[in-house]
Amino acid sequence: MKFIRYMACGLIALCSEGFASSPNPPARQVSPETANILKERLKSAKSGDFFVAEANKMISVLIVRTITPTSLILEEITAPVSSLNPLPSSWGEWIKKRAPGHTSWSMMEIDLQNHQILECYSFTRSAWMQVSGQDSLIPTLLHLPLQPVAEKDLRRIGPQPMDGEPDRRQVWKPPLIINGHKLHDADFSVFEAFWPQDGSQLAGNKISIYFDRSNRTPFPAWIQIETAHAAGSLRVVDSGIGLPAFHRKFPRRVPEFVGQPQKTETGMRLSLKSPKYYRSFDLFAIDVTNREKRLLPITHSLIGGEGEILQIEIDMEELQNMLTPEHRYTWLLVPTGFCESYTESSKSFLWKAELP
């Protein structure tokens, strides 16, 4: 059964060709302490922390590149198991050699507040990718209402005892491998939840997640999916810290002006298409009348629209104070904190103390 489909962007999308959505599970009380356990664990992660997962004859290396209180940037490299036989003894050296045998290499940024994918870039295709929440496991896991599994309900080794007999079976534990070494003293905290009714093939199915109780890795050590007909798992074959970065920067799209400036009752409106990770901007009018250009900061307000469309509102008083009649100007927009991603309007306009 094909349990995991590896995407060109974002960790492992759990999708099975044979999975059927389960009916709505009974409502459960969610403890605030455990509701966002994965997000809480990732707060302790550092750049270079990683884990390596195997499923469906594919290997996926997932690496934390940047984590802040508001966003998480992950890097993922995938390759067929057949091209990594045996597995690299050092994942760091493998990456330094451009990950020979890989079929996909990407980065993804996730909004930790809204649990949305902000951006995804495929180095393999040299292009930005459109990825929905249903295509990636991580955004949903970050807000999945996980609850601890009671001792009596833990998975055990061997067949169930006959009715009336005590259950003396050992509790099953997944392997925990860190930096290529299997740890034999590992204990696990186990959590479970039902996948939300999001229209995906996982909708309504039960998911169980095993975490190292000693927190030697913030990532899951094992993920199990159970349905009415079958079960599948994501097997972690290695984890560790300090994985080097081959790609030093996350490629960013540049915002762009859309359409022509519009006159409003109070001044002027500029329309903008911009990725959601740009949260504020510096706006300038460039005086291009003479050979020596002048850069004039313009006070403005930002109004959100649908999707990536934003509106910039400028008061007429600000325009009259800053712009000189009969001078030509272009607009320059710089996302705050991303000065390399500036954009300039393609056409200049002649200011006449009214709409150009």
C-alpha positions, 0 to 999 in steps of 0.5 A: 500500500502506498502510504506516503507520497513525497512532494516536491515541496514540504515534508512528506504528505501523508496520502494513501491510495487505499485510505478511506476517510473515517466517520467523524470521531467523538469529540474530545477534551483538549488539554492546553498543555498537549494541544500543540505538543509538536510546536512546543517541542520545535521551540527548542530546535536549532538551525541544523536539527534534522531527521531522516524518514523512510517510507514507500521506498523513499528517503526524506531528510528534513532540516530546521533552517530557521525558527522564530516565534512566528515562523518556521523554515524547513529544508527537505531533500528526498531520494529513492532508497535504491539510490542511497544503498547503503544509507550515507554514514554522514548526512552532512557529507552527503549534503556537502556533495550536493546530495547525490541521488536526490530527486527533490530539494526544497525549502518551505516557510510555515506561519506558526500563528496561522499554521499556513504555508507562506512560501515553498521553493524548489531548488530542483525546479528553480521555481516557487511552488504552490502548496496547499495545506492538504499537500503537507503534513507539518502545518496540520500537525502543528495545530493537531489536538494531540492527547496523551495515550494512557498506559493501558492503551499503548501498542504492545508486542504479540497477540492479545490475551484471551478474555479474562486473562491479564495482559502481560505483553511488553509495550512496543517501542519504535527505534530511536536513532541519533547520529547513526546510533540506535539508542536502547534506553529510549522511552517515549511519550505517545500522543494521538488525535484524529485527522481533521475533516479537511477533505484529504485522504487522511480525514477522520483517521487516527494518528499516533505520534511517538516522541523521545521522552528525554527530548534528545530530538524535537522531531517525532520518532515514529508516526502511525496512521490507522484506518478501518482497513489498514495501518501505515507508518512513517519510520525515522531512520536517523536524526541529529543536530548541526546539518550544514546548509548548502543553500544559504538563503531562502529565495524570496519573491518580490512584491509588485505593483498592480494596475494604476494608482487610484484617487480616493476621497482622502488621497491616493491608493496603490494596489500591490501583490505581495507574499504573505511573509512581508508584513510591513513596507517602507514606501518612497517616491523617487524624484526622477526629474533631474539626473540626480535622483531624490528619495523621499520617504512617504507615510502610508497605511497598509490595508489587507485584501484577498489572498496576496493583494494589499492596498497602500493608502496615502493621504493627500496632505502627505503627497502635497507636503512631500512631492513638488508640482511638475516633477516626475516620480516613480514609486519604490517599495521595500519590505521591512527587513528584506531590503533585497526584495524591493520593487519599483514602479515601471512607469513614472508620473507627473505630479500636479497636486492631484492624481497622476 
